[in-house]
Amino acid sequence: MADPPQTCPLCNVKILVGCVGGDRVLFSVGPPGTRKSLYAKVCRHIDRPGCINKSGGSQTASPKY
Ligand SMILES: [Zn+2]
């Protein structure tokens, strides 16, 4: 049972859940990656409500200020 693709309006990425080998993340530009690369590249830098991947990141960033 594959879930429908999730799209983050803030990061402009699309996440295909349940792909072979894990979730596939389609960036607006560049080759597709994984959720890990997504958090590292995009969602990590976004601290706004509405980012669908924000809750997915289990890593807690230390305060920068
Ligand atoms: Zn996002």
N, CA, C, O and the ligand as a Tripos MOL2 file, in Angstrom:
@<TRIPOS>MOLECULE
protein
  261   259    66     0     0
PROTEIN
NO_CHARGES

@<TRIPOS>ATOM
      1 N           0.8490   -1.1960    0.0000 N.3       1 MET1
      2 CA          0.0000    0.0000    0.0000 C.3       1 MET1
      3 C           0.8780    1.2380    0.0000 C.2       1 MET1
      4 O           1.5010    1.5590    1.0120 O.2       1 MET1
      5 N           0.9320    1.9100   -1.0870 N.am      2 ALA2
      6 CA          1.7540    3.1090   -1.1850 C.3       2 ALA2
      7 C           0.9000    4.3380   -0.9250 C.2       2 ALA2
      8 O          -0.1980    4.4870   -1.4600 O.2       2 ALA2
      9 N           1.4290    5.1930   -0.1040 N.am      3 ASP3
     10 CA          0.7210    6.4330    0.1540 C.3       3 ASP3
     11 C           0.8830    7.3660   -1.0320 C.2       3 ASP3
     12 O           1.8560    7.2530   -1.7770 O.2       3 ASP3
     13 N          -0.0460    8.2780   -1.2190 N.am      4 PRO4
     14 CA          0.1010    9.2670   -2.2890 C.3       4 PRO4
     15 C           1.2850   10.1730   -2.0210 C.2       4 PRO4
     16 O           1.6730   10.3590   -0.8680 O.2       4 PRO4
     17 N           1.8620   10.7360   -3.0600 N.am      5 PRO5
     18 CA          3.0280   11.6030   -2.8860 C.3       5 PRO5
     19 C           2.7060   12.7970   -2.0020 C.2       5 PRO5
     20 O           1.6160   13.3660   -2.0610 O.2       5 PRO5
     21 N           3.6820   13.1580   -1.1850 N.am      6 GLN6
     22 CA          3.5220   14.3290   -0.3460 C.3       6 GLN6
     23 C           4.3050   15.4700   -0.9490 C.2       6 GLN6
     24 O           5.4430   15.2950   -1.3860 O.2       6 GLN6
     25 N           3.7030   16.6230   -0.9720 N.am      7 THR7
     26 CA          4.3900   17.7750   -1.5330 C.3       7 THR7
     27 C           4.5180   18.8540   -0.4700 C.2       7 THR7
     28 O           3.5400   19.2340    0.1730 O.2       7 THR7
     29 N           5.7310   19.3360   -0.2980 N.am      8 CYS8
     30 CA          5.9470   20.4210    0.6440 C.3       8 CYS8
     31 C           5.9070   21.7470   -0.1080 C.2       8 CYS8
     32 O           6.7600   21.9930   -0.9610 O.2       8 CYS8
     33 N           4.9520   22.5890    0.1860 N.am      9 PRO9
     34 CA          4.8160   23.8580   -0.5260 C.3       9 PRO9
     35 C           5.9520   24.8160   -0.2190 C.2       9 PRO9
     36 O           6.2090   25.7470   -0.9820 O.2       9 PRO9
     37 N           6.6220   24.5940    0.8780 N.am     10 LEU10
     38 CA          7.7090   25.4950    1.2550 C.3      10 LEU10
     39 C           9.0230   25.0870    0.6060 C.2      10 LEU10
     40 O           9.7920   25.9250    0.1350 O.2      10 LEU10
     41 N           9.2580   23.8020    0.5940 N.am     11 CYS11
     42 CA         10.5400   23.3230    0.0840 C.3      11 CYS11
     43 C          10.4620   22.9930   -1.4050 C.2      11 CYS11
     44 O          11.4860   22.7990   -2.0610 O.2      11 CYS11
     45 N           9.2530   22.9320   -1.9240 N.am     12 ASN12
     46 CA          9.0750   22.5630   -3.3250 C.3      12 ASN12
     47 C           9.6580   21.1870   -3.6340 C.2      12 ASN12
     48 O          10.2970   20.9740   -4.6640 O.2      12 ASN12
     49 N           9.4230   20.2860   -2.7320 N.am     13 VAL13
     50 CA          9.8580   18.9200   -2.9650 C.3      13 VAL13
     51 C           8.6570   17.9880   -2.9120 C.2      13 VAL13
     52 O           7.6320   18.2820   -2.2970 O.2      13 VAL13
     53 N           8.8220   16.8830   -3.5660 N.am     14 LYS14
     54 CA          7.7700   15.8840   -3.5680 C.3      14 LYS14
     55 C           8.3430   14.5900   -3.0060 C.2      14 LYS14
     56 O           9.4350   14.1670   -3.3850 O.2      14 LYS14
     57 N           7.6160   13.9820   -2.1240 N.am     15 ILE15
     58 CA          8.0990   12.7660   -1.4850 C.3      15 ILE15
     59 C           7.2320   11.5940   -1.9010 C.2      15 ILE15
     60 O           6.0200   11.5800   -1.6840 O.2      15 ILE15
     61 N           7.8810   10.6160   -2.5000 N.am     16 LEU16
     62 CA          7.1780    9.4060   -2.8660 C.3      16 LEU16
     63 C           7.4290    8.3720   -1.7800 C.2      16 LEU16
     64 O           8.5390    7.8670   -1.6170 O.2      16 LEU16
     65 N           6.3820    8.0790   -1.0560 N.am     17 VAL17
     66 CA          6.5130    7.1700    0.0750 C.3      17 VAL17
     67 C           6.2970    5.7410   -0.3810 C.2      17 VAL17
     68 O           5.4200    5.4500   -1.1950 O.2      17 VAL17
     69 N           7.1030    4.8740    0.1520 N.am     18 GLY18
     70 CA          6.9130    3.4690   -0.1360 C.3      18 GLY18
     71 C           7.5990    3.0030   -1.4000 C.2      18 GLY18
     72 O           7.2500    1.9530   -1.9410 O.2      18 GLY18
     73 N           8.5680    3.7590   -1.8830 N.am     19 CYS19
     74 CA          9.3150    3.3310   -3.0550 C.3      19 CYS19
     75 C          10.2510    2.1830   -2.6900 C.2      19 CYS19
     76 O          10.5710    1.9680   -1.5210 O.2      19 CYS19
     77 N          10.6690    1.4750   -3.6840 N.am     20 VAL20
     78 CA         11.6340    0.4120   -3.4540 C.3      20 VAL20
     79 C          12.9410    1.0120   -2.9650 C.2      20 VAL20
     80 O          13.5190    1.8810   -3.6170 O.2      20 VAL20
     81 N          13.3880    0.5550   -1.8450 N.am     21 GLY21
     82 CA         14.6370    1.0690   -1.2960 C.3      21 GLY21
     83 C          14.4090    2.2580   -0.3850 C.2      21 GLY21
     84 O          15.3700    2.8630    0.0910 O.2      21 GLY21
     85 N          13.1640    2.6030   -0.1330 N.am     22 GLY22
     86 CA         12.8990    3.7150    0.7760 C.3      22 GLY22
     87 C          12.1890    4.8500    0.0760 C.2      22 GLY22
     88 O          11.9160    4.7940   -1.1230 O.2      22 GLY22
     89 N          11.8970    5.8740    0.8430 N.am     23 ASP23
     90 CA         11.1940    7.0180    0.2870 C.3      23 ASP23
     91 C          12.0750    7.7570   -0.7120 C.2      23 ASP23
     92 O          13.2810    7.9120   -0.5250 O.2      23 ASP23
     93 N          11.4240    8.2030   -1.7750 N.am     24 ARG24
     94 CA         12.1550    8.9300   -2.8040 C.3      24 ARG24
     95 C          11.7440   10.3920   -2.7410 C.2      24 ARG24
     96 O          10.5570   10.7140   -2.6980 O.2      24 ARG24
     97 N          12.7080   11.2460   -2.7360 N.am     25 VAL25
     98 CA         12.4360   12.6760   -2.6670 C.3      25 VAL25
     99 C          12.7940   13.3210   -3.9900 C.2      25 VAL25
    100 O          13.9190   13.2020   -4.4750 O.2      25 VAL25
    101 N          11.8260   14.0010   -4.5590 N.am     26 LEU26
    102 CA         12.0590   14.6860   -5.8240 C.3      26 LEU26
    103 C          12.2130   16.1750   -5.5570 C.2      26 LEU26
    104 O          11.2750   16.8430   -5.1230 O.2      26 LEU26
    105 N          13.3810   16.6720   -5.8170 N.am     27 PHE27
    106 CA         13.6260   18.0950   -5.6230 C.3      27 PHE27
    107 C          13.1430   18.8720   -6.8390 C.2      27 PHE27
    108 O          12.9220   18.3150   -7.9150 O.2      27 PHE27
    109 N          12.9850   20.1750   -6.6350 N.am     28 SER28
    110 CA         12.5660   21.0110   -7.7650 C.3      28 SER28
    111 C          13.6580   21.0360   -8.8200 C.2      28 SER28
    112 O          13.3800   21.1280  -10.0160 O.2      28 SER28
    113 N          14.8850   20.9550   -8.3740 N.am     29 VAL29
    114 CA         16.0100   20.8780   -9.3010 C.3      29 VAL29
    115 C          16.9550   19.7850   -8.8360 C.2      29 VAL29
    116 O          17.0030   19.4530   -7.6520 O.2      29 VAL29
    117 N          17.6940   19.2370   -9.7630 N.am     30 GLY30
    118 CA         18.6740   18.2260   -9.4040 C.3      30 GLY30
    119 C          18.0700   16.8380   -9.3720 C.2      30 GLY30
    120 O          16.8650   16.6610   -9.5470 O.2      30 GLY30
    121 N          18.9140   15.8740   -9.1510 N.am     31 PRO31
    122 CA         18.4940   14.4830   -9.1240 C.3      31 PRO31
    123 C          17.7110   14.1670   -7.8590 C.2      31 PRO31
    124 O          17.8480   14.8700   -6.8580 O.2      31 PRO31
    125 N          16.9060   13.1360   -7.8910 N.am     32 PRO32
    126 CA         16.1490   12.7410   -6.7080 C.3      32 PRO32
    127 C          17.0640   12.2290   -5.6100 C.2      32 PRO32
    128 O          18.1680   11.7510   -5.8690 O.2      32 PRO32
    129 N          16.5900   12.3360   -4.4030 N.am     33 GLY33
    130 CA         17.4000   11.8910   -3.2760 C.3      33 GLY33
    131 C          16.5510   11.1600   -2.2640 C.2      33 GLY33
    132 O          15.4670   10.6680   -2.5770 O.2      33 GLY33
    133 N          17.0500   11.0970   -1.0610 N.am     34 THR34
    134 CA         16.3320   10.4320    0.0110 C.3      34 THR34
    135 C          15.8500   11.4660    1.0120 C.2      34 THR34
    136 O          16.1730   12.6500    0.9170 O.2      34 THR34
    137 N          15.0800   10.9980    1.9610 N.am     35 ARG35
    138 CA         14.6270   11.9070    3.0080 C.3      35 ARG35
    139 C          15.8140   12.5090    3.7510 C.2      35 ARG35
    140 O          15.7850   13.6660    4.1720 O.2      35 ARG35
    141 N          16.8290   11.7190    3.8970 N.am     36 LYS36
    142 CA         18.0020   12.1900    4.6250 C.3      36 LYS36
    143 C          18.6200   13.3960    3.9240 C.2      36 LYS36
    144 O          18.9530   14.4030    4.5480 O.2      36 LYS36
    145 N          18.7600   13.2610    2.6180 N.am     37 SER37
    146 CA         19.3310   14.3760    1.8700 C.3      37 SER37
    147 C          18.3820   15.5590    1.8710 C.2      37 SER37
    148 O          18.7980   16.7160    1.8180 O.2      37 SER37
    149 N          17.1120   15.2460    1.9320 N.am     38 LEU38
    150 CA         16.1320   16.3300    1.9680 C.3      38 LEU38
    151 C          16.2970   17.1550    3.2320 C.2      38 LEU38
    152 O          16.3360   18.3850    3.1850 O.2      38 LEU38
    153 N          16.3930   16.4660    4.3650 N.am     39 TYR39
    154 CA         16.5450   17.1820    5.6250 C.3      39 TYR39
    155 C          17.8380   17.9720    5.6410 C.2      39 TYR39
    156 O          17.9030   19.0930    6.1450 O.2      39 TYR39
    157 N          18.8650   17.3540    5.0720 N.am     40 ALA40
    158 CA         20.1730   17.9940    5.0990 C.3      40 ALA40
    159 C          20.2210   19.2050    4.1810 C.2      40 ALA40
    160 O          20.8790   20.2020    4.4800 O.2      40 ALA40
    161 N          19.5140   19.1050    3.0560 N.am     41 LYS41
    162 CA         19.6330   20.1520    2.0490 C.3      41 LYS41
    163 C          18.6050   21.2540    2.2170 C.2      41 LYS41
    164 O          18.9140   22.4410    2.1080 O.2      41 LYS41
    165 N          17.3860   20.8380    2.4820 N.am     42 VAL42
    166 CA         16.3010   21.7870    2.3610 C.3      42 VAL42
    167 C          15.5950   22.0600    3.6790 C.2      42 VAL42
    168 O          15.6660   23.1620    4.2220 O.2      42 VAL42
    169 N          14.9310   21.0650    4.1710 N.am     43 CYS43
    170 CA         14.0300   21.2910    5.2860 C.3      43 CYS43
    171 C          14.7670   21.7210    6.5500 C.2      43 CYS43
    172 O          14.1880   22.3090    7.4630 O.2      43 CYS43
    173 N          16.0290   21.4180    6.5740 N.am     44 ARG44
    174 CA         16.8130   21.8160    7.7340 C.3      44 ARG44
    175 C          16.8770   23.3290    7.8530 C.2      44 ARG44
    176 O          16.9810   23.8820    8.9480 O.2      44 ARG44
    177 N          16.8150   23.9770    6.7120 N.am     45 HIS45
    178 CA         16.9660   25.4270    6.6980 C.3      45 HIS45
    179 C          15.6390   26.1540    6.8300 C.2      45 HIS45
    180 O          15.5840   27.3800    6.9350 O.2      45 HIS45
    181 N          14.5980   25.3850    6.8220 N.am     46 ILE46
    182 CA         13.2850   26.0060    6.8960 C.3      46 ILE46
    183 C          12.6780   25.8160    8.2700 C.2      46 ILE46
    184 O          12.5060   24.6940    8.7470 O.2      46 ILE46
    185 N          12.3650   26.9170    8.8830 N.am     47 ASP47
    186 CA         11.7730   26.8620   10.2020 C.3      47 ASP47
    187 C          10.4390   27.6000   10.1780 C.2      47 ASP47
    188 O          10.2360   28.5940   10.8750 O.2      47 ASP47
    189 N           9.5640   27.0920    9.3740 N.am     48 ARG48
    190 CA          8.2620   27.7160    9.2570 C.3      48 ARG48
    191 C           7.1790   26.6530    9.3220 C.2      48 ARG48
    192 O           7.3810   25.5290    8.8610 O.2      48 ARG48
    193 N           6.0570   26.9900    9.8780 N.am     49 PRO49
    194 CA          4.9560   26.0450    9.8970 C.3      49 PRO49
    195 C           4.4770   25.7830    8.4820 C.2      49 PRO49
    196 O           4.4260   26.6930    7.6540 O.2      49 PRO49
    197 N           4.1360   24.5640    8.2160 N.am     50 GLY50
    198 CA          3.6620   24.2250    6.8890 C.3      50 GLY50
    199 C           4.6010   23.2920    6.1780 C.2      50 GLY50
    200 O           4.2320   22.6590    5.1890 O.2      50 GLY50
    201 N           5.8140   23.2050    6.6760 N.am     51 CYS51
    202 CA          6.7620   22.2810    6.0780 C.3      51 CYS51
    203 C           6.4100   20.8740    6.5170 C.2      51 CYS51
    204 O           6.4250   20.5510    7.7050 O.2      51 CYS51
    205 N           6.0980   20.0590    5.5520 N.am     52 ILE52
    206 CA          5.6120   18.7270    5.8940 C.3      52 ILE52
    207 C           6.7210   17.8390    6.4110 C.2      52 ILE52
    208 O           6.4610   16.7990    7.0160 O.2      52 ILE52
    209 N           7.9400   18.2400    6.1800 N.am     53 ASN53
    210 CA          9.0550   17.3860    6.5710 C.3      53 ASN53
    211 C           9.6400   17.7650    7.9170 C.2      53 ASN53
    212 O          10.5210   17.0870    8.4470 O.2      53 ASN53
    213 N           9.1400   18.8440    8.4490 N.am     54 LYS54
    214 CA          9.7160   19.3360    9.6790 C.3      54 LYS54
    215 C           9.5780   18.3130   10.8020 C.2      54 LYS54
    216 O          10.5180   18.0610   11.5570 O.2      54 LYS54
    217 N           8.4080   17.7430   10.8910 N.am     55 SER55
    218 CA          8.1670   16.7860   11.9600 C.3      55 SER55
    219 C           8.8950   15.4760   11.7100 C.2      55 SER55
    220 O           9.0890   14.6700   12.6190 O.2      55 SER55
    221 N           9.2970   15.2790   10.4560 N.am     56 GLY56
    222 CA          9.9580   14.0320   10.1250 C.3      56 GLY56
    223 C          11.3840   13.9840   10.5890 C.2      56 GLY56
    224 O          11.9580   12.9090   10.7600 O.2      56 GLY56
    225 N          11.9630   15.1590   10.7960 N.am     57 GLY57
    226 CA         13.3490   15.1930   11.2340 C.3      57 GLY57
    227 C          13.4430   14.9140   12.7170 C.2      57 GLY57
    228 O          12.8790   15.6480   13.5290 O.2      57 GLY57
    229 N          14.1340   13.8850   13.0640 N.am     58 SER58
    230 CA         14.2290   13.5180   14.4670 C.3      58 SER58
    231 C          15.4100   14.2180   15.1330 C.2      58 SER58
    232 O          15.5330   14.2400   16.3580 O.2      58 SER58
    233 N          16.2550   14.7770   14.3130 N.am     59 GLN59
    234 CA         17.4310   15.4310   14.8700 C.3      59 GLN59
    235 C          17.0520   16.8000   15.4180 C.2      59 GLN59
    236 O          16.3630   17.5800   14.7610 O.2      59 GLN59
    237 N          17.5030   17.0700   16.5990 N.am     60 THR60
    238 CA         17.2240   18.3600   17.1940 C.3      60 THR60
    239 C          18.4090   19.2940   17.0040 C.2      60 THR60
    240 O          19.5050   19.0470   17.5070 O.2      60 THR60
    241 N          18.1700   20.3480   16.2820 N.am     61 ALA61
    242 CA         19.2490   21.2800   16.0180 C.3      61 ALA61
    243 C          19.5150   22.1230   17.2500 C.2      61 ALA61
    244 O          18.5930   22.5600   17.9380 O.2      61 ALA61
    245 N          20.7610   22.3350   17.5050 N.am     62 SER62
    246 CA         21.1100   23.1770   18.6400 C.3      62 SER62
    247 C          20.8970   24.6370   18.2630 C.2      62 SER62
    248 O          21.0660   25.0230   17.1060 O.2      62 SER62
    249 N          20.5350   25.4210   19.2270 N.am     63 PRO63
    250 CA         20.2760   26.8480   18.9630 C.3      63 PRO63
    251 C          21.4880   27.5190   18.3410 C.2      63 PRO63
    252 O          22.6310   27.2780   18.7300 O.2      63 PRO63
    253 N          21.2030   28.3680   17.3610 N.am     64 LYS64
    254 CA         22.2940   29.0310   16.6660 C.3      64 LYS64
    255 C          22.5750   30.4120   17.2320 C.2      64 LYS64
    256 O          23.4940   31.1120   16.8060 O.2      64 LYS64
    257 N          21.7520   30.7820   18.2100 N.am     65 TYR65
    258 CA         21.9650   32.0930   18.7210 C.3      65 TYR65
    259 C          21.8010   32.1980   20.2150 C.2      65 TYR65
    260 O          21.9600   33.2800   20.7790 O.2      65 TYR65
    261 ZN          9.7370   21.2040    3.6930 Zn       66 ZN66
@<TRIPOS>BOND
     1     1     2 1
     2     2     3 1
     3     3     4 2
     4     3     5 am
     5     5     6 1
     6     6     7 1
     7     7     8 2
     8     7     9 am
     9     9    10 1
    10    10    11 1
    11    11    12 2
    12    11    13 am
    13    13    14 1
    14    14    15 1
    15    15    16 2
    16    15    17 am
    17    17    18 1
    18    18    19 1
    19    19    20 2
    20    19    21 am
    21    21    22 1
    22    22    23 1
    23    23    24 2
    24    23    25 am
    25    25    26 1
    26    26    27 1
    27    27    28 2
    28    27    29 am
    29    29    30 1
    30    30    31 1
    31    31    32 2
    32    31    33 am
    33    33    34 1
    34    34    35 1
    35    35    36 2
    36    35    37 am
    37    37    38 1
    38    38    39 1
    39    39    40 2
    40    39    41 am
    41    41    42 1
    42    42    43 1
    43    43    44 2
    44    43    45 am
    45    45    46 1
    46    46    47 1
    47    47    48 2
    48    47    49 am
    49    49    50 1
    50    50    51 1
    51    51    52 2
    52    51    53 am
    53    53    54 1
    54    54    55 1
    55    55    56 2
    56    55    57 am
    57    57    58 1
    58    58    59 1
    59    59    60 2
    60    59    61 am
    61    61    62 1
    62    62    63 1
    63    63    64 2
    64    63    65 am
    65    65    66 1
    66    66    67 1
    67    67    68 2
    68    67    69 am
    69    69    70 1
    70    70    71 1
    71    71    72 2
    72    71    73 am
    73    73    74 1
    74    74    75 1
    75    75    76 2
    76    75    77 am
    77    77    78 1
    78    78    79 1
    79    79    80 2
    80    79    81 am
    81    81    82 1
    82    82    83 1
    83    83    84 2
    84    83    85 am
    85    85    86 1
    86    86    87 1
    87    87    88 2
    88    87    89 am
    89    89    90 1
    90    90    91 1
    91    91    92 2
    92    91    93 am
    93    93    94 1
    94    94    95 1
    95    95    96 2
    96    95    97 am
    97    97    98 1
    98    98    99 1
    99    99   100 2
   100    99   101 am
   101   101   102 1
   102   102   103 1
   103   103   104 2
   104   103   105 am
   105   105   106 1
   106   106   107 1
   107   107   108 2
   108   107   109 am
   109   109   110 1
   110   110   111 1
   111   111   112 2
   112   111   113 am
   113   113   114 1
   114   114   115 1
   115   115   116 2
   116   115   117 am
   117   117   118 1
   118   118   119 1
   119   119   120 2
   120   119   121 am
   121   121   122 1
   122   122   123 1
   123   123   124 2
   124   123   125 am
   125   125   126 1
   126   126   127 1
   127   127   128 2
   128   127   129 am
   129   129   130 1
   130   130   131 1
   131   131   132 2
   132   131   133 am
   133   133   134 1
   134   134   135 1
   135   135   136 2
   136   135   137 am
   137   137   138 1
   138   138   139 1
   139   139   140 2
   140   139   141 am
   141   141   142 1
   142   142   143 1
   143   143   144 2
   144   143   145 am
   145   145   146 1
   146   146   147 1
   147   147   148 2
   148   147   149 am
   149   149   150 1
   150   150   151 1
   151   151   152 2
   152   151   153 am
   153   153   154 1
   154   154   155 1
   155   155   156 2
   156   155   157 am
   157   157   158 1
   158   158   159 1
   159   159   160 2
   160   159   161 am
   161   161   162 1
   162   162   163 1
   163   163   164 2
   164   163   165 am
   165   165   166 1
   166   166   167 1
   167   167   168 2
   168   167   169 am
   169   169   170 1
   170   170   171 1
   171   171   172 2
   172   171   173 am
   173   173   174 1
   174   174   175 1
   175   175   176 2
   176   175   177 am
   177   177   178 1
   178   178   179 1
   179   179   180 2
   180   179   181 am
   181   181   182 1
   182   182   183 1
   183   183   184 2
   184   183   185 am
   185   185   186 1
   186   186   187 1
   187   187   188 2
   188   187   189 am
   189   189   190 1
   190   190   191 1
   191   191   192 2
   192   191   193 am
   193   193   194 1
   194   194   195 1
   195   195   196 2
   196   195   197 am
   197   197   198 1
   198   198   199 1
   199   199   200 2
   200   199   201 am
   201   201   202 1
   202   202   203 1
   203   203   204 2
   204   203   205 am
   205   205   206 1
   206   206   207 1
   207   207   208 2
   208   207   209 am
   209   209   210 1
   210   210   211 1
   211   211   212 2
   212   211   213 am
   213   213   214 1
   214   214   215 1
   215   215   216 2
   216   215   217 am
   217   217   218 1
   218   218   219 1
   219   219   220 2
   220   219   221 am
   221   221   222 1
   222   222   223 1
   223   223   224 2
   224   223   225 am
   225   225   226 1
   226   226   227 1
   227   227   228 2
   228   227   229 am
   229   229   230 1
   230   230   231 1
   231   231   232 2
   232   231   233 am
   233   233   234 1
   234   234   235 1
   235   235   236 2
   236   235   237 am
   237   237   238 1
   238   238   239 1
   239   239   240 2
   240   239   241 am
   241   241   242 1
   242   242   243 1
   243   243   244 2
   244   243   245 am
   245   245   246 1
   246   246   247 1
   247   247   248 2
   248   247   249 am
   249   249   250 1
   250   250   251 1
   251   251   252 2
   252   251   253 am
   253   253   254 1
   254   254   255 1
   255   255   256 2
   256   255   257 am
   257   257   258 1
   258   258   259 1
   259   259   260 2
@<TRIPOS>SUBSTRUCTURE
     1 MET1         2 RESIDUE 1 A MET
     2 ALA2         6 RESIDUE 1 A ALA
     3 ASP3        10 RESIDUE 1 A ASP
     4 PRO4        14 RESIDUE 1 A PRO
     5 PRO5        18 RESIDUE 1 A PRO
     6 GLN6        22 RESIDUE 1 A GLN
     7 THR7        26 RESIDUE 1 A THR
     8 CYS8        30 RESIDUE 1 A CYS
     9 PRO9        34 RESIDUE 1 A PRO
    10 LEU10       38 RESIDUE 1 A LEU
    11 CYS11       42 RESIDUE 1 A CYS
    12 ASN12       46 RESIDUE 1 A ASN
    13 VAL13       50 RESIDUE 1 A VAL
    14 LYS14       54 RESIDUE 1 A LYS
    15 ILE15       58 RESIDUE 1 A ILE
    16 LEU16       62 RESIDUE 1 A LEU
    17 VAL17       66 RESIDUE 1 A VAL
    18 GLY18       70 RESIDUE 1 A GLY
    19 CYS19       74 RESIDUE 1 A CYS
    20 VAL20       78 RESIDUE 1 A VAL
    21 GLY21       82 RESIDUE 1 A GLY
    22 GLY22       86 RESIDUE 1 A GLY
    23 ASP23       90 RESIDUE 1 A ASP
    24 ARG24       94 RESIDUE 1 A ARG
    25 VAL25       98 RESIDUE 1 A VAL
    26 LEU26      102 RESIDUE 1 A LEU
    27 PHE27      106 RESIDUE 1 A PHE
    28 SER28      110 RESIDUE 1 A SER
    29 VAL29      114 RESIDUE 1 A VAL
    30 GLY30      118 RESIDUE 1 A GLY
    31 PRO31      122 RESIDUE 1 A PRO
    32 PRO32      126 RESIDUE 1 A PRO
    33 GLY33      130 RESIDUE 1 A GLY
    34 THR34      134 RESIDUE 1 A THR
    35 ARG35      138 RESIDUE 1 A ARG
    36 LYS36      142 RESIDUE 1 A LYS
    37 SER37      146 RESIDUE 1 A SER
    38 LEU38      150 RESIDUE 1 A LEU
    39 TYR39      154 RESIDUE 1 A TYR
    40 ALA40      158 RESIDUE 1 A ALA
    41 LYS41      162 RESIDUE 1 A LYS
    42 VAL42      166 RESIDUE 1 A VAL
    43 CYS43      170 RESIDUE 1 A CYS
    44 ARG44      174 RESIDUE 1 A ARG
    45 HIS45      178 RESIDUE 1 A HIS
    46 ILE46      182 RESIDUE 1 A ILE
    47 ASP47      186 RESIDUE 1 A ASP
    48 ARG48      190 RESIDUE 1 A ARG
    49 PRO49      194 RESIDUE 1 A PRO
    50 GLY50      198 RESIDUE 1 A GLY
    51 CYS51      202 RESIDUE 1 A CYS
    52 ILE52      206 RESIDUE 1 A ILE
    53 ASN53      210 RESIDUE 1 A ASN
    54 LYS54      214 RESIDUE 1 A LYS
    55 SER55      218 RESIDUE 1 A SER
    56 GLY56      222 RESIDUE 1 A GLY
    57 GLY57      226 RESIDUE 1 A GLY
    58 SER58      230 RESIDUE 1 A SER
    59 GLN59      234 RESIDUE 1 A GLN
    60 THR60      238 RESIDUE 1 A THR
    61 ALA61      242 RESIDUE 1 A ALA
    62 SER62      246 RESIDUE 1 A SER
    63 PRO63      250 RESIDUE 1 A PRO
    64 LYS64      254 RESIDUE 1 A LYS
    65 TYR65      258 RESIDUE 1 A TYR
    66 ZN66       261 GROUP 0 **** ****
